[in-house]
Amino acid sequence: MATTQPKSILKKTAAQPQVEVPPNVNIPAPKSDAEARNLRTALLHAEQIKAQKETQLQILGSIEALSLLPSTNPAPVEEVAQFRNEVALFQPSDYMALLEERNVNGFCGYTLCDRPPPKQVTKKLDWLRTEGEKRFCGKECARKALYVRAQLDETPAWERRAGLEAEIKLKDDTTEILLPIRFKQENEQVSETTALTNERSETAGSKKVTLVTDDIVEKQPTRSASGGFVKFEFDDMVHDSIEGYRISSKNLGKEKIKPDDG
């Protein structure tokens, strides 16, 4: 009689995919699962560092390009779209670097303004000027720049989820929305006024008005506190009381002590 092969009760582990060594990396191929796992982790970290370096270089290039805008006044539509797309990758610190770079080039801190910031009168009075007076040509450009900065993400661009970049809006694009005005007809106004009058009369009739007829008299203090100190509950206990009974001081010393008859 043929014997059957016993089946294993252990779960079969899924086969780990083979890790291929990149052609530009001079390391031997992994020979065990542990080496393959370590190689896979190292390649993942290398890809993250590579993406970080590429994003940082892209941001530096954007700072250099945006520091020279605009080419004309007012700024062309293409340059406005370029500013909105490239600044979406910035952190607030990158945006401050852009402001400094534009000031070095002699432009206002706001990217879409080609006017220079006001020059300092004297070096002694330069420290009295605020940061906005040094960076921007006027208060309006300072507001526009701060409006853009408030929309930037603190998270670095290489750590953000792909496809979820915030759409940067400019202060010029925020226009007020006028809501339509609805005029009431005369019949509607009369009916609403009548209903409101009836409601008030019903509410007033349902309530009973009660008046307070008692006289309010101020309570006079019974006795004044002595010394201005707070009286505690232990003040009533005296040292010469026995189980709560106090011997009168008048009878003390009148009775004579009789000697014991011995």
C-alpha positions in Angstrom: 0.0 0.0 0.0 1.4 3.4 -1.0 2.1 5.9 1.7 0.8 9.4 1.3 3.1 12.4 1.8 2.1 14.3 5.0 1.1 17.9 4.4 2.7 20.7 6.3 0.4 22.7 8.6 2.7 25.8 8.4 1.7 28.7 6.2 3.6 29.0 3.0 5.5 32.3 2.8 5.2 34.2 -0.4 8.3 34.2 -2.4 10.2 37.5 -2.1 10.8 39.2 -5.5 14.3 39.2 -6.7 16.1 42.5 -6.2 18.2 43.5 -9.1 21.3 45.6 -8.5 21.2 48.8 -10.5 23.8 48.9 -13.3 25.5 52.0 -12.0 26.0 50.5 -8.5 29.1 48.4 -8.0 28.0 45.8 -5.4 27.5 42.0 -5.6 24.1 40.5 -6.0 22.3 39.5 -2.7 22.7 35.8 -1.8 20.2 35.6 1.0 16.8 37.0 1.9 18.3 39.3 4.6 20.8 40.8 2.0 17.9 41.3 -0.5 15.8 43.0 2.2 18.7 45.3 3.2 19.3 46.1 -0.5 15.7 46.9 -1.1 15.6 49.3 1.9 18.8 51.0 0.7 17.5 51.5 -2.8 14.3 53.0 -1.4 16.2 55.6 0.7 18.4 56.3 -2.3 15.3 57.1 -4.4 14.0 59.4 -1.7 17.3 61.3 -1.4 17.4 61.6 -5.2 13.9 63.1 -5.3 14.8 65.5 -2.5 17.9 66.8 -4.4 16.0 67.1 -7.6 13.2 69.1 -6.0 15.7 71.4 -4.2 17.4 72.1 -7.5 14.1 72.8 -9.1 13.2 75.3 -6.3 16.6 77.1 -6.7 16.0 77.4 -10.4 12.5 78.8 -9.8 13.9 81.4 -7.3 16.5 82.5 -9.9 13.9 82.7 -12.7 11.2 84.5 -10.6 13.7 87.0 -9.2 13.8 88.6 -12.7 10.1 88.8 -13.4 8.1 90.6 -14.8 9.4 91.4 -18.2 6.8 94.1 -18.8 4.3 96.1 -16.7 1.7 94.8 -16.3 3.0 91.2 -16.1 2.0 88.9 -19.1 -0.5 86.1 -18.5 2.3 83.5 -19.1 4.5 85.0 -16.4 1.5 85.1 -13.9 0.8 81.4 -14.6 4.5 80.6 -14.2 4.7 82.3 -10.9 1.6 80.5 -9.5 2.8 77.1 -10.7 6.4 77.4 -9.5 5.7 79.0 -6.1 3.4 76.1 -5.2 6.4 74.0 -4.4 7.9 76.6 -2.1 8.0 76.6 1.7 7.7 79.9 3.5 11.5 79.9 3.9 11.9 79.5 0.1 9.6 82.4 -0.5 11.6 84.6 1.9 14.7 83.7 -0.1 12.9 84.8 -3.3 12.1 88.2 -1.7 15.7 88.7 -0.7 16.9 87.7 -4.2 14.6 90.2 -5.8 15.8 93.0 -3.5 19.4 92.2 -4.5 18.4 92.5 -8.1 16.8 95.9 -7.4 13.1 94.8 -7.7 10.2 95.0 -5.3 9.7 91.9 -3.2 6.4 91.0 -5.0 7.2 88.9 -8.0 4.7 90.6 -10.4 5.9 94.1 -9.6 8.8 95.7 -11.5 9.2 98.8 -9.3 12.2 99.1 -7.0 11.8 99.4 -3.2 12.4 102.8 -1.7 16.0 103.7 -1.1 17.3 104.4 2.4 17.8 108.0 3.4 20.9 107.5 5.6 22.5 104.4 7.0 21.9 105.7 10.5 18.1 105.7 10.0 17.9 102.5 8.1 17.2 100.4 11.2 14.1 102.5 11.9 12.4 101.2 8.8 10.1 98.2 9.0 10.7 95.0 7.1 7.9 95.9 4.7 9.4 99.2 3.8 12.7 97.5 3.0 11.3 94.7 0.9 8.4 96.3 -1.0 7.7 99.4 -2.9 4.4 100.0 -1.1 1.8 98.6 1.3 -0.3 97.1 -1.5 2.6 94.9 -2.8 3.3 93.9 0.8 -0.3 92.7 1.2 -0.1 90.8 -2.1 3.1 89.1 -1.1 1.8 88.1 2.3 -1.4 86.8 0.7 0.7 84.4 -1.3 3.0 83.4 1.6 -0.1 82.5 3.7 -1.0 79.8 1.2 2.4 78.0 1.2 2.8 74.6 2.9 5.3 74.1 5.7 5.9 70.5 4.5 8.8 70.1 2.1 7.7 69.4 -1.5 9.4 66.0 -1.7 7.4 64.8 1.3 4.0 65.9 0.0 1.6 63.5 -1.7 1.8 63.6 -5.5 -1.1 65.5 -7.1 -2.2 67.4 -4.0 -0.3 70.6 -4.6 -2.3 73.7 -3.5 -3.5 76.1 -6.1 -2.0 79.5 -5.4 -4.4 82.3 -5.7 -3.4 86.0 -6.1 -5.0 88.8 -4.2 -6.0 90.4 -7.5 -8.2 87.4 -8.3 -10.3 87.6 -5.1 -13.2 89.6 -6.4 -16.3 90.3 -4.3 -19.4 88.3 -5.3 -22.6 90.4 -5.5 -25.6 88.5 -4.4 -28.9 89.1 -6.3 -31.4 91.4 -4.4 -34.9 90.0 -4.0 -37.6 92.6 -3.7 -40.8 91.7 -1.8 -44.2 92.3 -3.2 -46.7 94.6 -1.4 -49.0 91.7 -0.6 -46.2 89.7 1.0 -45.2 92.7 3.2 -48.8 93.2 4.4 -49.3 89.5 5.2 -46.0 89.3 7.1 -46.8 92.5 9.1 -50.3 91.2 10.1 -48.9 87.8 11.1 -46.2 89.4 13.3 -48.8 91.7 15.0 -51.0 88.8 15.8 -48.1 86.8 17.2 -47.1 89.6 19.5 -50.6 90.1 20.8 -51.0 86.4 21.5 -47.7 86.3 23.3 -48.4 89.3 25.5 -51.9 88.0 26.5 -50.6 84.6 27.5 -48.2 85.9 30.1 -49.3 87.0 33.5 -47.5 90.0 35.0 -46.7 89.6 38.6 -45.3 92.4 40.7 -43.2 92.2 43.8 -45.0 94.0 46.7 -42.6 93.1 49.5 -40.4 95.8 51.1 -36.7 95.2 50.8 -35.0 96.2 54.0 -31.3 96.2 54.5 -30.2 93.9 57.3 -28.3 95.6 60.1 -25.2 93.9 61.5 -25.8 92.5 65.0 -22.3 93.2 66.3 -19.1 94.5 64.9 -16.1 92.3 64.6 -13.4 93.1 67.0 -9.8 93.7 65.8 -10.7 93.1 62.2 -9.5 89.4 62.3 -11.4 86.5 61.0 -13.2 84.5 63.7 -12.6 80.7 63.5 -14.7 78.0 65.0 -11.9 77.2 67.6 -12.2 80.7 69.2 -15.1 79.6 71.4 -13.0 77.0 73.2 -11.2 78.4 76.2 -8.4 76.9 78.2 -10.2 76.7 81.5 -13.2 74.6 80.4 -13.7 71.0 81.5 -15.6 68.9 79.0 -17.3 72.0 77.7 -18.2 73.4 81.2 -16.5 76.5 82.4 -16.1 77.3 86.1 -17.2 80.8 87.1 -14.3 83.0 88.1 -16.4 84.5 90.9 -16.3 81.3 93.0 -12.6 80.7 92.6 -10.7 81.3 95.9 -13.7 81.5 98.2 -13.8 77.9 99.4 -11.2 76.8 101.9 -9.4 73.6 101.5 -10.1 71.4 104.6 -7.3 69.2 105.8 -8.0 65.5 105.7 -8.9 63.9 109.0 -6.2 61.6 109.8 
